[in-house]
Every structure is written in structure tokens, then in C-alpha cells.
Amino acid sequence: MKKILLTISILLFLQQSYSQNESAFGAGEWFRFDMSYSGWMKAGEATLTVHETTYKEKPVFHVVGKGWTTGAVSWFFKVEDRYESYFDKTLNIPYRFIRDIDEGGHTKNIEIEFDQIQHKAHVHNLKHNTKKTFQTKPNIQDMLSTFYYLRNNMDINNLKVNDEVAVTMFFDEENYGFKLRYLGQEVIKTKFGKINSLKFRPYVMAGRVFKEEESLTLWVSNDKNRIPLRVKANLAVGSLRADLNAFKGLKHPFTIIVEN
């Protein structure tokens, strides 16, 4: 579940480049996703919410991502995940990241403080009561801040089909390289109507969870919001699909194709 949520959040939020005065998102933005297993069984739900606050006297966005299993799936594998990021409203760099998960009894509770001047990540494992410090790349991103950084900074207009985009973030206790390939535009049917979308193929680690390196496909709306519309994943066993079910607080108009 955590890898799917990671993908939803990163892949779904790829954005075109905007000026500082025209951000792709703002406080109050909220998304909800329905997740299904093998095309018919409802597996769970996930949400992403943007808040506005201050952190150590700095104005920041506070993003909260939640994911949980529902229905029959939760009877034999219960998931309750929560991710949080506090990142600078102007610079889009994170200062704090929280990962608190329970996946079928496998739990983690980690808090990370980022020193963006010294390029260090101070990792506090609350479950095991340990503290470690790791060297990071300049302007490192965390799992959630990456999504929003890309929304405001990636110039989709200059991407060509099969071009690749690379992002570096810090996740748990390591620097993590993420790469995806742009597949072009596609009109897809959603519960909201037909939407002109941008299609991506992220690269993931094949093995226990994903069937192969190119097991994921992502669609985002081709408008100023870059709304995450759909993710499909071929898993080692079965498949998983996530669809946008509801949203509110968009900063820009949501574009739907109207047919005569």
C-alpha cells in the first residue's frame, strides 16, 4: 500500500512550470481516491489534503496523506497509513516529514527533520527510540513535498514523448532516486466525464510488490491543476487501480471535455 500511495502522490502531481504568483495548488485543496484490486474488489481509499501554517516561524504548507483498506481486504490485511510534510511556501523545500504506518501489523513511526543549510536529515525512529543523521543532496525533497515541488516547477510543455524526468528525495533512511517516462496525451473516461490527460510511466523496483520495472501507469489532467486521475499497477500477484473519486479547493478551473 505504501508504494501505491507513494506513486499516487508523486506520479499524480507532475506539473507544468508556473510563475511564483501562479502556483498550481493552495491551502484547502483535497483529493480522495478509490482503490480496487484486480479490477473488481474495492481495496481501500486514500486522501491528500493541503493546509497552511507556520513551522519554526516559517510560513509552510502542511500536507497530510492518508491511506486505509476497506471491505473484505481489511479483514485479512488491514492498512492504516499517515504521511505528513511541512515545506516552505516559497522555496518548496521540506523542513519536517512524518511517516506513521500500520500495514498488516507491520508498523513504522518515523519523524525526519531536514537541515537544508547543512544538507542533513535527522531521523527519529519513535518505534525503536533511535536517532540517526544522514547526509542529503542540496534542496532535498521528501515523499510528499516532491509532488508539490514538481507541480510548480516541471515544464511539461517542453517534454517530448519518451523523455524521462528524475527526482531525488529522502525516504526513511536513504536518498531515493525516482524516474518516470512521459508517454504523451490521452483522453480518458472518469466519473466526472471525459478528461484530456497526460500519461506517465514511472519506473519502480521489480520484485515482491511490482511485477516488473514498468508496472505502473499514471494519468493526470492536462490543465493548470494537473489533477491526479488514475493509476494502474501490475503487481506480483494481481493488479491495483486507483481512481480520483472526489476533490475540492482547486486553485484553477477543472477542464472537462463537453461533447455536442
C-alpha positions in Angstrom: 0.0 0.0 0.0 2.8 2.5 0.8 4.4 2.1 -2.6 1.0 2.7 -4.3 0.4 5.8 -2.1 3.9 7.0 -2.9 3.1 6.6 -6.6 -0.2 8.3 -6.4 1.2 11.2 -4.7 4.5 11.5 -6.8 3.2 10.5 -10.2 0.0 12.1 -10.0 1.2 15.5 -9.2 3.6 16.3 -12.1 3.2 19.9 -13.1 3.9 22.5 -15.7 6.1 25.4 -14.8 4.3 28.5 -13.3 5.4 31.8 -12.0 5.7 32.4 -8.3 2.4 34.2 -8.4 0.5 31.4 -10.1 1.0 28.2 -8.0 -0.7 25.1 -9.2 -2.2 24.5 -5.7 -3.1 26.2 -2.5 -4.4 25.7 1.1 -7.7 23.8 1.1 -7.0 21.5 -1.8 -8.3 18.0 -1.1 -8.3 14.7 -3.1 -9.9 11.3 -2.4 -9.1 8.1 -4.3 -10.9 4.8 -4.5 -8.6 1.8 -4.8 -9.6 -1.6 -6.3 -7.8 -4.9 -6.6 -7.8 -6.9 -9.8 -10.4 -4.7 -11.4 -13.4 -5.6 -9.2 -12.7 -5.8 -5.4 -12.6 -2.5 -3.6 -9.3 -2.4 -1.7 -9.2 0.9 0.1 -9.2 4.7 0.0 -6.6 7.5 0.2 -6.7 11.2 0.7 -4.4 14.2 0.2 -5.0 17.5 2.0 -3.1 20.8 1.8 -3.1 23.0 4.9 -1.4 26.4 5.6 0.5 27.0 8.9 3.9 28.1 10.2 6.9 25.9 11.3 9.7 27.4 13.4 8.4 30.8 12.4 8.5 30.0 8.7 5.3 30.0 6.5 4.8 26.5 5.2 2.3 24.2 3.6 1.3 21.2 5.7 0.3 18.3 3.5 -1.4 15.2 5.0 -1.7 12.0 3.1 -3.8 9.1 4.5 -4.5 5.6 3.2 -6.5 2.7 4.5 -8.0 -0.6 3.5 -11.8 -1.2 3.3 -14.3 -4.0 2.9 -13.1 -7.6 2.6 -9.5 -6.7 2.1 -9.3 -5.2 5.6 -10.5 -8.5 7.1 -7.2 -10.2 6.3 -4.8 -7.3 5.7 -5.6 -4.1 7.5 -3.8 -0.9 6.5 -3.7 2.5 8.2 -1.1 4.8 6.8 -0.4 8.5 7.5 2.2 10.8 5.9 2.8 14.4 6.7 5.1 17.1 5.2 5.9 20.6 6.2 7.5 22.5 3.3 8.4 26.1 2.6 5.6 28.0 0.8 8.1 29.9 -1.4 11.1 27.6 -1.8 9.1 24.3 -1.8 11.8 22.6 0.3 10.8 20.4 3.3 11.6 21.0 7.0 9.8 18.1 8.5 8.4 14.8 7.4 6.3 12.2 9.3 5.6 8.6 8.4 3.2 6.6 10.7 2.0 3.4 9.2 0.4 0.1 10.2 0.3 -2.4 7.3 -1.0 -5.8 8.4 0.7 -5.5 11.7 4.0 -4.1 10.2 4.4 -0.7 11.8 6.7 2.3 11.4 6.7 5.6 13.1 9.4 7.9 11.8 9.9 11.7 12.0 12.6 13.5 9.9 13.9 17.0 10.4 15.7 18.4 7.4 18.6 20.8 7.7 18.5 22.4 4.3 21.7 24.5 5.0 23.9 21.7 6.2 22.3 19.2 3.9 21.4 16.7 6.6 18.4 14.6 7.6 17.9 13.9 11.3 15.8 10.7 11.5 14.0 9.9 14.7 12.6 6.3 14.8 9.9 6.6 17.5 9.1 2.9 17.4 12.7 1.8 18.3 13.7 5.1 20.0 16.7 5.7 17.8 18.1 8.8 16.3 20.4 8.9 13.2 21.8 11.7 10.9 22.3 11.2 7.2 23.9 13.4 4.5 21.4 14.6 1.8 21.6 16.3 -1.5 21.1 20.1 -1.7 17.4 21.1 -1.7 16.4 17.5 -1.0 12.7 16.7 -1.1 10.6 14.2 1.0 8.0 11.9 -0.4 5.1 14.4 -0.3 6.9 17.7 -0.9 8.3 16.2 -4.1 4.8 16.1 -5.6 4.1 19.7 -4.9 7.5 20.9 -6.0 7.0 19.3 -9.4 3.6 20.8 -9.7 5.1 24.3 -9.7 8.4 23.6 -11.4 8.3 20.9 -14.1 7.9 22.4 -17.6 5.6 19.8 -19.2 5.3 21.9 -22.3 8.9 21.1 -23.3 8.6 17.4 -22.6 8.6 15.1 -25.6 7.2 11.6 -25.8 9.6 9.1 -24.1 11.5 11.9 -22.3 12.4 11.0 -18.8 12.2 13.0 -15.6 14.3 12.3 -12.5 13.6 13.4 -8.9 15.7 12.9 -5.8 14.1 12.6 -2.4 15.0 11.3 1.1 12.8 8.4 2.3 13.2 6.7 5.7 17.0 6.5 5.9 18.2 6.9 2.3 18.4 9.2 -0.7 15.9 7.8 -3.2 16.1 8.3 -7.0 12.8 8.4 -8.8 12.4 8.4 -12.6 9.5 8.3 -14.9 8.8 8.4 -18.7 6.4 10.8 -20.4 4.0 8.8 -22.8 2.1 11.7 -24.2 -1.6 12.8 -24.1 -4.7 10.7 -23.9 -8.5 11.3 -23.4 -9.8 9.1 -20.6 -13.3 8.5 -19.2 -13.7 9.3 -15.5 -16.7 9.7 -13.1 -16.5 13.4 -13.9 -16.6 13.0 -17.6 -14.0 12.8 -20.4 -10.7 14.4 -19.5 -7.7 15.3 -21.6 -4.8 13.8 -19.6 -1.1 13.5 -19.6 0.2 9.9 -19.3 3.4 8.8 -17.5 5.2 5.5 -16.9 7.2 5.6 -13.6 10.0 3.2 -13.0 9.6 1.0 -9.9 11.7 -1.7 -8.3 10.5 -5.1 -9.6 10.3 -7.9 -7.1 8.0 -8.6 -4.1 5.4 -5.9 -4.9 5.6 -4.9 -8.5 5.7 -7.4 -11.4 8.3 -5.5 -13.4 10.2 -2.2 -13.6 7.5 -0.6 -15.8 4.5 -1.9 -13.9 2.8 1.5 -13.2 0.9 3.9 -15.5 -0.4 7.3 -14.4 -2.8 9.8 -15.8 -3.1 13.4 -14.7 -5.4 16.2 -16.1 -3.9 18.3 -18.8 -4.8 21.7 -17.2 -3.3 24.0 -14.7 -4.3 21.8 -11.7 -2.6 18.6 -13.0 -5.3 16.7 -11.1 -4.3 13.0 -10.4 -7.0 11.0 -12.3 -5.9 7.4 -12.3 -3.1 4.9 -11.5 -2.8 1.3 -12.7 -0.3 -1.1 -11.2 0.6 -4.7 -12.2 1.5 -6.4 -9.0 3.5 -9.6 -8.4 0.0 -11.0 -7.6 -3.0 -9.4 -9.3 -3.3 -5.7 -10.1 -4.3 -2.5 -8.3 -6.1 0.6 -9.7 -6.6 4.0 -8.0 -9.2 6.5 -9.4 -9.9 10.0 -8.2 -13.3 9.9 -6.6 -13.8 13.4 -5.2 -11.9 16.7 -4.9 -12.3 20.3 -3.6 -10.4 23.5 -3.2 -8.8 23.6 -6.6 -6.9 26.7 -7.5 -7.7 26.7 -11.2 -10.8 25.6 -13.2 -11.1 21.8 -13.8 -11.3 21.2 -17.6 -13.9 18.6 -18.8 -14.5 17.7 -22.4 -18.1 18.7 -23.4 -19.4 16.8 -26.4 -22.2 18.3 -28.6 
